[in-house]
Amino acid sequence: MPTAPASSAVEPTPPADRPRRKSAARRGRGDRLASLLRVGETAVGNGLFARRRLKADLVISEIAGVVMDDYPDDPSYCMALPSGRLLEPAAPLRFLNHSCDPNCELFYWEDEETNQQEDRLWLQTIRPIAAGEQLLIDYCWPADAAIPCQCGAATCRGWIVDPDELHLVEDSNAGGG
């Protein structure tokens, strides 16, 4: 069962003895993503757009990528995992942009018996998305990493920051930095 929004998931490295058709299954995953999504230009760089209408609560995909122990030189796309490790997502899901009024969320699967979260992230819609509409998530960055927001949403907080930490950014800026 999905938990609250977080960040995204990684495909494990397959053992050398795993059948080759697993590779074909992964290509199938990419074909499915390509049939649902496209990368396109936005005012802030690349973004991810729906090719067709997507229904609410649709689990689009696990977020594949490279799992790391330490931040890379450019951590722009990194997502935190429950273990404290980081996920550097692969295209196309690395191009999810921020909005203070998102239409998607990232979540972890949680084992209902142990309440432990897997070190894997998934992308899910939280409302219907029209063909051509950009897929957006709320980055919910901590206050010490907040930057001015350019999302343009009617509910824009003015900062890319966790809503629970917005007061820390506002207090810091009111005090002159």
N, C-alpha and C positions, 0 to 999 in steps of 0.2 A: 504494500500500500504506500502511495507517495506521501512524503512529509512536506513541510513548508518549503518555499523557494530557497535555493542555495546556490549551486553551481553545477558543472556538467561532468559526464562520465567518459570512461576510457575503455576501449576494447583491449583485453589482455593479449599479450604476445602469445601466439599459438605455439604449442610444442612442435618440434620438427616432425614427429610421427603422426600428427593430425592429418586426416585425409585432405587431399587437395580441393575437394568440392567445397570445403569451408571457405576457401578463397572466393569461390563463385558466389557463395552466400553473402559474403561481405560486399562483393560487387553488386549484388542484388540490393543491398541496403543503400548503396550509393545511387543506384538507378531509382530507387523509391524516393530518396531525397531529391534527386534531380527532377523527378516528376512533380514534386510538391513545391520546391524552392528554387530561387535563382539569386545570384549575387548581382547587385546593381549599385550604381553611384548614388550617394546622398550628400547632403551639405557637410557632413563630417567624415567623409571617406566612403568605403564600401558598406553596404548594408545587405540584409537578407530579406527577400520579398516572396510572397506567396504566388505561385503560378496559377492556383485555382482556389476556390473557396475552401477554407478549413473550418471544421466545426469546433465548437467549444469543447474543452477537456480532451482534445486529441493529443495522445503521446506521439510526438513527431519522430523522435529518435533519441537514442543514447548519444551523448556527446563524446566522440572519439578524439584521441589525441595522445600526447606524450605526458606521462606522469613523472614529476620531478620532486626532488627533496628540497631544492633551493631555488630561489628566484633567479630567472635568467637575466641577462643584461637588459632586455626589453620585456618587462612583465605585462605589457599592455593587454594581452589577451588571457592571462592566467586566471584560473578559477580555483578557489580553495576547496579541498576535499575534506571529509570528516576526520581523516587520519592526521590532518595537518600538512599533508603533501599538496602539491599543486598540479593542476591539469593545464597544459598548453593545448587548447582545442585545435583540431584540424579543420580545414575548410570543408564545407561552407559554413558550419555552425560557429566558427570563430568570428564571423562578421555580424553577430547579433549586436545591435546597438541598444543604448539606454533610452528609456522614457520614464518619466515620473508617473505616466499612465500607461503601463505596459499591457500588451495583449497576450504575452506568454510568460512562463515562469520556468525556472530550473528546479529540479527536485532530486532527492536521493531516495532510493528504495530503502525501506526499513524492515528488518526482520521482526515480525510481530511477537515472536517468542522471546527474543533476547533484547529487543529494542535497539539493536545495533544497526547503524547505517552502513551501507556498502560504500566503498570508495569509487562510486560510479554516479555520474550525473545524467539527467534526462531532461529533454525539452518538451514542454506541454503547453498547448494553447489554454488561455483562461477565459476566452470569449471567442465568438466567431470572427474569422479574419477573411476579408474580401480578397478576391484575386487582385494582384497588383499592390496590395497593402504590405507595408514593411512589418516584419516580425520584430518585436521590441520586448526587452526585459528590463526590470528595475535592477540596476547594478548593486544598490544598497551598500556602497562603499563605507568604510569607517570614516569618522570625521577627520582623522589625521591624513586621509588620502583624498578628501573631497576636492572637486574642481567645479568651476561654474558650469551649469547645465545649459544646453542649447536645444532641449527637446521640443519646446514650443507648446507643450500640453497645457490645457487650461488649468490643470492642477500642478503645474511645474513648481518645484520647491526652490528653484534658483541654483541648486547645487546637486551634483551627483553624490548623494550621501544616503545612508540608512535613515529613514524617516525618524527613527527613535534617537538619532544623533544630530538631527538638524539644528537643535538648539545650541549644540557645542560649536558648530560652524558659525552660526549667527552671533553667539556671544564673543567668539574669537575676532570676528570682523568688526563688531561694534566697539571692541576695545582697541582697535587700531592694529590688529594682527596678532 
